[in-house]
Every structure is written in C-alpha cells, then in structure tokens.
Amino acid sequence: LEQNYPNPFNPSTLIRYRLADAGKVNLTVYNSLGQKVKTLVNKIQNAGLHEVKFDGGSLPSGIYFCSLKQGQHEAKIKMILLK
C-alpha cells in the first residue's frame, strides 16, 4: 500500500497498492474515530499494481486512515483531507 497522492487532498486522491498474489482484497477508509467511511474495494483481484480514486468531497476536513487487507496481511496509511 503506497501513500495516497496528493496528500493532503481536496476533494479526491489516488490510492495505489501492489498485490504479490491474486486474492480477496478489502480496501476501506476510516475516520479518526475508527468509524468506517467507505469501502473502496471488496473483491478478488489479480496480482499486480492497482489504483483507486477516493472522493472525500462530502466529508469534513480531517485525518482519515486507509486499510488494505488481503488474507493475513494488513497495511494502513494516514490521509489528510484539507478543505
């Protein structure tokens, strides 16, 4: 899971991640309280580089976390939405 770009962002940002193996992927954004804001990906994907756009236009400014889960692996990044 790579750092989103741009960061800080307004209103949207790109999230890139690379999968070593094909498998079920869950990519979810949470607010600073740990509440789920949006599920961006929840499906089986092939190995390789993937890119997802996250639109935070309807959300307030703040710190958000993006969590990538695949099998036993989990990675997180911090994203900042500045309006």
N, CA, C and O atoms as a MOPAC input file, in Angstrom:
PM7 MOZYME 1SCF
protein

 N      0.85700 1    -1.17700 1     0.00000 1
 C      0.00000 1     0.00000 1     0.00000 1
 C      0.89700 1     1.23200 1     0.00000 1
 O      1.69000 1     1.44200 1     0.91800 1
 N      0.75700 1     2.03700 1    -1.04000 1
 C      1.57100 1     3.24800 1    -1.15800 1
 C      0.83200 1     4.43000 1    -0.54400 1
 O     -0.38600 1     4.38800 1    -0.37000 1
 N      1.57400 1     5.48000 1    -0.21700 1
 C      0.94300 1     6.69300 1     0.30600 1
 C      0.07200 1     7.29800 1    -0.78600 1
 O      0.46300 1     7.34200 1    -1.95200 1
 N     -1.11100 1     7.76100 1    -0.39900 1
 C     -2.01300 1     8.37600 1    -1.37200 1
 C     -1.38100 1     9.64000 1    -1.94800 1
 O     -0.50400 1    10.25000 1    -1.33700 1
 N     -1.84700 1    10.01700 1    -3.14000 1
 C     -1.34300 1    11.21900 1    -3.79900 1
 C     -2.49800 1    11.95100 1    -4.45400 1
 O     -3.26800 1    11.30600 1    -5.16600 1
 N     -2.67100 1    13.22200 1    -4.27000 1
 C     -1.89500 1    14.06600 1    -3.36000 1
 C     -2.31000 1    13.85200 1    -1.90400 1
 O     -3.38400 1    13.31800 1    -1.62600 1
 N     -1.46700 1    14.26600 1    -1.00500 1
 C     -1.74400 1    14.20100 1     0.42200 1
 C     -1.02700 1    15.36000 1     1.09100 1
 O      0.20400 1    15.36600 1     1.10300 1
 N     -1.72300 1    16.33600 1     1.64600 1
 C     -3.16500 1    16.45400 1     1.81400 1
 C     -3.90700 1    16.54500 1     0.47500 1
 O     -3.32700 1    16.88400 1    -0.55700 1
 N     -5.21300 1    16.22900 1     0.52800 1
 C     -6.01900 1    16.22700 1    -0.69200 1
 C     -7.31500 1    16.99900 1    -0.48900 1
 O     -7.78400 1    17.18500 1     0.63300 1
 N     -7.88300 1    17.44600 1    -1.62100 1
 C     -9.18900 1    18.08500 1    -1.64800 1
 C     -9.64900 1    18.19100 1    -3.09000 1
 O     -8.98800 1    18.90100 1    -3.84800 1
 N    -10.69400 1    17.56700 1    -3.52800 1
 C    -11.54400 1    16.67700 1    -2.74800 1
 C    -11.20000 1    15.19500 1    -2.94300 1
 O    -11.71600 1    14.34000 1    -2.22300 1
 N    -10.31500 1    14.88300 1    -3.93000 1
 C    -10.06600 1    13.46300 1    -4.20700 1
 C     -8.57400 1    13.15300 1    -4.19500 1
 O     -7.73100 1    14.04400 1    -4.30100 1
 N     -8.27400 1    11.86500 1    -4.06400 1
 C     -6.89900 1    11.39800 1    -4.01000 1
 C     -6.81800 1    10.00800 1    -4.62700 1
 O     -7.82000 1     9.29600 1    -4.69000 1
 N     -5.63500 1     9.62200 1    -5.08000 1
 C     -5.42300 1     8.29400 1    -5.64700 1
 C     -4.69700 1     7.41700 1    -4.63900 1
 O     -3.74300 1     7.84600 1    -3.98900 1
 N     -5.16600 1     6.18200 1    -4.52100 1
 C     -4.56500 1     5.20000 1    -3.62900 1
 C     -4.07100 1     4.05300 1    -4.49500 1
 O     -4.84700 1     3.43800 1    -5.22600 1
 N     -2.76500 1     3.76600 1    -4.40900 1
 C     -2.16500 1     2.68600 1    -5.19700 1
 C     -1.69100 1     1.57700 1    -4.26900 1
 O     -1.21400 1     1.82400 1    -3.16100 1
 N     -1.83400 1     0.35400 1    -4.75400 1
 C     -1.33400 1    -0.78800 1    -3.99500 1
 C     -0.93200 1    -1.88900 1    -4.95600 1
 O     -1.47600 1    -2.02000 1    -6.05200 1
 N      0.03400 1    -2.67600 1    -4.51400 1
 C      0.55600 1    -3.77200 1    -5.32600 1
 C      0.28600 1    -5.08500 1    -4.60700 1
 O      0.57500 1    -5.23100 1    -3.41900 1
 N     -0.27300 1    -6.03700 1    -5.34500 1
 C     -0.55200 1    -7.36300 1    -4.79800 1
 C      0.45900 1    -8.35900 1    -5.34500 1
 O      0.66200 1    -8.44700 1    -6.55600 1
 N      1.09100 1    -9.10700 1    -4.45000 1
 C      2.04500 1   -10.13600 1    -4.87200 1
 C      1.32000 1   -11.34600 1    -5.44400 1
 O      1.82200 1   -12.01600 1    -6.34600 1
 N      0.13400 1   -11.61800 1    -4.91000 1
 C     -0.66100 1   -12.76800 1    -5.35000 1
 C     -2.10200 1   -12.33600 1    -5.55100 1
 O     -2.55500 1   -11.35700 1    -4.95800 1
 N     -2.81700 1   -13.07100 1    -6.38900 1
 C     -4.24600 1   -12.83600 1    -6.55500 1
 C     -4.95900 1   -13.25000 1    -5.27400 1
 O     -4.51200 1   -14.15600 1    -4.57000 1
 N     -6.06600 1   -12.58500 1    -4.98000 1
 C     -6.83600 1   -12.94700 1    -3.79400 1
 C     -7.86500 1   -11.89400 1    -3.46600 1
 O     -7.95500 1   -10.85900 1    -4.12600 1
 N     -8.65000 1   -12.17800 1    -2.42400 1
 C     -9.67900 1   -11.23900 1    -1.99400 1
 C     -9.02400 1   -10.04100 1    -1.31600 1
 O     -8.15800 1   -10.18900 1    -0.45400 1
 N     -9.45600 1    -8.85900 1    -1.72400 1
 C     -8.89500 1    -7.60000 1    -1.23200 1
 C    -10.01200 1    -6.76600 1    -0.61600 1
 O    -11.11300 1    -6.67600 1    -1.16000 1
 N     -9.70600 1    -6.15900 1     0.52900 1
 C    -10.62400 1    -5.21700 1     1.15100 1
 C     -9.85500 1    -3.92600 1     1.39800 1
 O     -8.87500 1    -3.90600 1     2.14200 1
 N    -10.30900 1    -2.85300 1     0.76900 1
 C     -9.69300 1    -1.53300 1     0.91900 1
 C    -10.76100 1    -0.60600 1     1.48500 1
 O    -11.75000 1    -0.30800 1     0.81500 1
 N    -10.56000 1    -0.15000 1     2.71900 1
 C    -11.57900 1     0.60800 1     3.43400 1
 C    -10.98100 1     1.87500 1     4.02500 1
 O     -9.83400 1     1.88800 1     4.47300 1
 N    -11.78100 1     2.94700 1     4.01700 1
 C    -11.37600 1     4.22200 1     4.60700 1
 C    -12.13800 1     4.41700 1     5.92000 1
 O    -13.34800 1     4.20300 1     5.99400 1
 N    -11.39400 1     4.83200 1     6.95600 1
 C    -11.95600 1     5.08800 1     8.28600 1
 C    -11.65100 1     6.52300 1     8.69500 1
 O    -10.65700 1     7.10600 1     8.26100 1
 N    -12.52100 1     7.09000 1     9.54000 1
 C    -12.22700 1     8.42100 1    10.07700 1
 C    -11.32300 1     8.29200 1    11.29600 1
 O    -10.92300 1     7.18500 1    11.65600 1
 N    -11.00100 1     9.40600 1    11.92700 1
 C    -10.05500 1     9.38600 1    13.05000 1
 C    -10.62600 1     8.70800 1    14.29200 1
 O     -9.88100 1     8.40600 1    15.22400 1
 N    -11.93400 1     8.46400 1    14.31900 1
 C    -12.56500 1     7.74600 1    15.42900 1
 C    -12.63500 1     6.24500 1    15.17400 1
 O    -13.11800 1     5.48700 1    16.01600 1
 N    -12.14700 1     5.81700 1    14.00200 1
 C    -12.18200 1     4.40000 1    13.66500 1
 C    -13.48100 1     3.94600 1    13.03400 1
 O    -13.70100 1     2.74700 1    12.86400 1
 N    -14.34800 1     4.88800 1    12.68100 1
 C    -15.62100 1     4.55700 1    12.04100 1
 C    -15.42200 1     4.41800 1    10.53900 1
 O    -14.74100 1     5.22700 1     9.91000 1
 N    -16.03200 1     3.37000 1     9.97400 1
 C    -15.90400 1     3.14500 1     8.53400 1
 C    -16.60900 1     4.25800 1     7.77400 1
 O    -17.77200 1     4.56600 1     8.03400 1
 N    -15.88000 1     4.86200 1     6.82100 1
 C    -16.40900 1     5.93500 1     5.98800 1
 C    -16.84300 1     5.38100 1     4.63800 1
 O    -17.91400 1     5.72000 1     4.13400 1
 N    -15.99500 1     4.51800 1     4.04800 1
 C    -16.30300 1     3.97200 1     2.72100 1
 C    -15.45300 1     2.74000 1     2.45500 1
 O    -14.26800 1     2.69400 1     2.78600 1
 N    -16.09000 1     1.73500 1     1.84500 1
 C    -15.36100 1     0.57900 1     1.33600 1
 C    -15.09100 1     0.83800 1    -0.13900 1
 O    -16.02400 1     0.97500 1    -0.93000 1
 N    -13.81800 1     0.90500 1    -0.50800 1
 C    -13.43400 1     1.20300 1    -1.88600 1
 C    -13.31800 1    -0.05600 1    -2.73100 1
 O    -13.65500 1    -0.03900 1    -3.91500 1
 N    -12.84300 1    -1.15000 1    -2.13600 1
 C    -12.67200 1    -2.41900 1    -2.85100 1
 C    -13.04400 1    -3.54100 1    -1.89500 1
 O    -12.63400 1    -3.54100 1    -0.73400 1
 N    -13.82000 1    -4.49700 1    -2.38800 1
 C    -14.13500 1    -5.70000 1    -1.62100 1
 C    -14.40200 1    -6.81800 1    -2.62400 1
 O    -15.54700 1    -7.21300 1    -2.84300 1
 N    -13.31700 1    -7.32600 1    -3.23400 1
 C    -13.46400 1    -8.33700 1    -4.27800 1
 C    -12.13600 1    -9.04600 1    -4.50800 1
 O    -11.10000 1    -8.64800 1    -3.97400 1
 N    -12.18400 1   -10.08400 1    -5.29700 1
 C    -10.97200 1   -10.80400 1    -5.69100 1
 C    -10.29100 1   -10.01300 1    -6.80400 1
 O    -10.93200 1    -9.58000 1    -7.76200 1
 N     -8.97400 1    -9.83200 1    -6.65600 1
 C     -8.20400 1    -9.10300 1    -7.66000 1
 C     -6.95700 1    -9.88700 1    -8.03000 1
 O     -6.44000 1   -10.68100 1    -7.24400 1
 N     -6.48800 1    -9.64400 1    -9.24500 1
 C     -5.26400 1   -10.28000 1    -9.72500 1
 C     -4.04100 1    -9.62600 1    -9.09800 1
 O     -4.10900 1    -8.50800 1    -8.58700 1
 N     -2.92900 1   -10.33900 1    -9.14500 1
 C     -1.65300 1    -9.77900 1    -8.69400 1
 C     -1.30000 1    -8.58500 1    -9.58100 1
 O     -1.73400 1    -8.49900 1   -10.72900 1
 N     -0.50500 1    -7.66600 1    -9.02900 1
 C     -0.06200 1    -6.51400 1    -9.80500 1
 C     -0.43200 1    -5.20600 1    -9.14200 1
 O     -0.87200 1    -5.17300 1    -7.99300 1
 N     -0.24500 1    -4.12600 1    -9.88600 1
 C     -0.48200 1    -2.77600 1    -9.38800 1
 C     -1.93700 1    -2.37300 1    -9.62100 1
 O     -2.48800 1    -2.58300 1   -10.70200 1
 N     -2.54100 1    -1.79800 1    -8.60000 1
 C     -3.93000 1    -1.34700 1    -8.68000 1
 C     -4.00600 1     0.08900 1    -8.18600 1
 O     -3.19000 1     0.51700 1    -7.36900 1
 N     -4.99100 1     0.83100 1    -8.68500 1
 C     -5.16400 1     2.23500 1    -8.32400 1
 C     -6.64600 1     2.51900 1    -8.14100 1
 O     -7.46900 1     2.12800 1    -8.96900 1
 N     -6.98300 1     3.20200 1    -7.04900 1
 C     -8.37400 1     3.52000 1    -6.73500 1
 C     -8.46100 1     5.00200 1    -6.39400 1
 O     -7.60800 1     5.53200 1    -5.68200 1
 N     -9.49100 1     5.66700 1    -6.90200 1
 C     -9.72700 1     7.07200 1    -6.57500 1
 C    -10.68300 1     7.14300 1    -5.38800 1
 O    -11.71200 1     6.46800 1    -5.36500 1
 N    -10.33100 1     7.96500 1    -4.40700 1
 C    -11.19000 1     8.20200 1    -3.25400 1
 C    -11.64500 1     9.64900 1    -3.28600 1
 O    -10.82300 1    10.56600 1    -3.28800 1
 N    -12.96800 1     9.85600 1    -3.31000 1
 C    -13.54100 1    11.19600 1    -3.33900 1
 C    -14.04800 1    11.54400 1    -1.94500 1
 O    -15.00300 1    10.93900 1    -1.45600 1
 N    -13.41200 1    12.51000 1    -1.31700 1
 C    -13.81600 1    12.94300 1     0.01600 1
 C    -14.61400 1    14.22900 1     0.00200 1
 O    -14.68900 1    14.92700 1     1.01200 1
 N    -15.21100 1    14.54800 1    -1.14000 1
 C    -15.92500 1    15.81100 1    -1.29400 1
 C    -17.04500 1    16.03400 1    -0.30200 1
 O    -17.31500 1    17.17700 1     0.06800 1
 N    -17.71000 1    14.96800 1     0.14500 1
 C    -18.83200 1    15.10800 1     1.07300 1
 C    -18.40400 1    14.98100 1     2.53400 1
 O    -19.24400 1    15.04500 1     3.43200 1
 N    -17.11600 1    14.80300 1     2.77600 1
 C    -16.60700 1    14.60100 1     4.13400 1
 C    -15.98800 1    15.87900 1     4.69000 1
 O    -15.51900 1    16.72400 1     3.92700 1
 N    -15.98300 1    16.02500 1     6.01300 1
 C    -15.32000 1    17.19000 1     6.60600 1
 C    -13.80300 1    17.04700 1     6.57100 1
 O    -13.27700 1    15.94100 1     6.45000 1
 N    -13.11400 1    18.16400 1     6.67700 1
 C    -11.65400 1    18.13400 1     6.78400 1
 C    -11.25700 1    17.28100 1     7.97800 1
 O    -11.96600 1    17.22800 1     8.98200 1
 N    -10.10700 1    16.61200 1     7.85500 1
 C     -9.63900 1    15.80900 1     8.97400 1
 C     -8.67200 1    14.73900 1     8.53700 1
 O     -8.25900 1    14.67600 1     7.37900 1
 N     -8.31700 1    13.89100 1     9.50000 1
 C     -7.41500 1    12.77400 1     9.25400 1
 C     -8.24000 1    11.52200 1     9.01800 1
 O     -9.17700 1    11.22700 1     9.76000 1
 N     -7.87900 1    10.79700 1     7.97700 1
 C     -8.54300 1     9.54300 1     7.62500 1
 C     -7.47700 1     8.46400 1     7.47600 1
 O     -6.31200 1     8.75500 1     7.20500 1
 N     -7.88900 1     7.23500 1     7.65500 1
 C     -6.97900 1     6.10300 1     7.51700 1
 C     -7.51900 1     5.16300 1     6.45900 1
 O     -8.72100 1     4.90200 1     6.40100 1
 N     -6.63000 1     4.65700 1     5.62500 1
 C     -6.99100 1     3.68800 1     4.59700 1
 C     -6.35200 1     2.36200 1     4.98200 1
 O     -5.14800 1     2.29100 1     5.22700 1
 N     -7.16200 1     1.31700 1     5.03200 1
 C     -6.70100 1    -0.00900 1     5.43000 1
 C     -6.84600 1    -0.97500 1     4.25800 1
 O     -7.91500 1    -1.08400 1     3.65700 1
 N     -5.76500 1    -1.66600 1     3.94500 1
 C     -5.75600 1    -2.68900 1     2.89900 1
 C     -5.57200 1    -4.04300 1     3.56700 1
 O     -4.59100 1    -4.26500 1     4.27700 1
 N     -6.52100 1    -4.95000 1     3.33700 1
 C     -6.42700 1    -6.29900 1     3.89100 1
 C     -6.48700 1    -7.31100 1     2.75600 1
 O     -7.34000 1    -7.23400 1     1.87200 1
 N     -5.55900 1    -8.25900 1     2.80300 1
 C     -5.56000 1    -9.38600 1     1.87300 1
 C     -5.02800 1   -10.59100 1     2.64000 1
 O     -3.85200 1   -10.64200 1     3.00000 1
 N     -5.90600 1   -11.55800 1     2.88400 1
 C     -5.50600 1   -12.72700 1     3.65400 1
 C     -5.05300 1   -12.31900 1     5.04300 1
 O     -5.78100 1   -11.63300 1     5.76000 1
 N     -3.84900 1   -12.73800 1     5.42900 1
 C     -3.30000 1   -12.42200 1     6.75100 1
 C     -2.57600 1   -11.07300 1     6.77600 1
 O     -2.12100 1   -10.63500 1     7.83300 1
 N     -2.46900 1   -10.42200 1     5.63700 1
 C     -1.71400 1    -9.17200 1     5.53300 1
 C     -2.63800 1    -7.96300 1     5.67200 1
 O     -3.75000 1    -7.94400 1     5.14500 1
 N     -2.14900 1    -6.95600 1     6.39400 1
 C     -2.88400 1    -5.70100 1     6.52800 1
 C     -1.89000 1    -4.54600 1     6.53000 1
 O     -0.83800 1    -4.61900 1     7.16500 1
 N     -2.23300 1    -3.48500 1     5.81700 1
 C     -1.40600 1    -2.28200 1     5.77200 1
 C     -2.32500 1    -1.07200 1     5.91000 1
 O     -3.47700 1    -1.10500 1     5.47800 1
 N     -1.80400 1    -0.00400 1     6.51800 1
 C     -2.59600 1     1.21200 1     6.71400 1
 C     -1.77000 1     2.43800 1     6.35800 1
 O     -0.55100 1     2.46500 1     6.53000 1
 N     -2.46600 1     3.44900 1     5.85800 1
 C     -1.84900 1     4.75000 1     5.62400 1
 C     -2.74100 1     5.83300 1     6.22000 1
 O     -3.94800 1     5.64600 1     6.37400 1
 N     -2.13000 1     6.96400 1     6.55300 1
 C     -2.86000 1     8.12300 1     7.05400 1
 C     -3.02000 1     9.11700 1     5.91300 1
 O     -2.06500 1     9.41800 1     5.19700 1
 N     -4.24500 1     9.62400 1     5.75100 1
 C     -4.54600 1    10.59100 1     4.69800 1
 C     -5.14500 1    11.83900 1     5.34800 1
 O     -5.87200 1    11.74400 1     6.33700 1
 N     -4.83700 1    12.99800 1     4.78700 1
 C     -5.33400 1    14.25700 1     5.34100 1
 C     -6.19400 1    14.96100 1     4.29500 1
 O     -5.73400 1    15.26900 1     3.19600 1
 N     -7.45300 1    15.21000 1     4.65900 1
 C     -8.38000 1    15.95500 1     3.81000 1
 C     -8.42800 1    17.38800 1     4.33100 1
 O     -8.84900 1    17.63100 1     5.46200 1
 N     -7.99100 1    18.34000 1     3.49600 1
 C     -7.98500 1    19.76500 1     3.85500 1
 C     -8.88100 1    20.52400 1     2.89500 1
 O     -8.64900 1    20.52900 1     1.68600 1
 N     -9.89900 1    21.15900 1     3.43500 1
 C    -10.80800 1    21.93100 1     2.58200 1
 C    -10.60000 1    23.41300 1     2.79400 1
 O    -11.27500 1    24.22800 1     2.16300 1

